[in-house]
């Protein structure tokens, strides 16, 4: 198994930041009806900086692994920087290209994060 795929599976099996965030001041729920991935992102944003991030949800290894990795990455980042992120940033974070069919799974948590930040 590719080392990057192993990391995604590790985040899927032992997710970081999973659960509801007490004190969240931004959140958003996203659902992908094509594959059934379902995620809610919770953020604590103070003075334009993401202080904490968590998620709840169910889905495939790519969507849940990506959410775990993304919530790690978000902490301490400027909201404006996160709003500029795109699919290429998620692919870079994952370390592999999930392909066109699974890209929506991979970016679901980013989409939810950006929607939460828009308020």
MOBEL-V215092 format. One record per residue. PHI is phi as a letter, one per 40 degrees, with the letter a starting at -180 (* if undefined). Layout:
PHI
PHI
This chain:
*
c
d
c
c
c
c
c
c
c
c
c
c
b
c
c
g
c
h
c
c
c
g
c
b
a
a
a
b
b
b
b
c
c
b
g
c
b
a
b
b
b
b
b
b
b
f
g
b
c
c
a
a
a
a
b
i
b
i
c
d
c
c
c
c
c
c
c
c
c
c
c
c
c
c
g
c
c
d
c
c
c
c
c
c
b
d
c
c
c
d
c
c
c
g
a
c
c
g
c
c
b
c
c
c
c
c
d
c
c
d
c
c
c
c
c
c
c
g
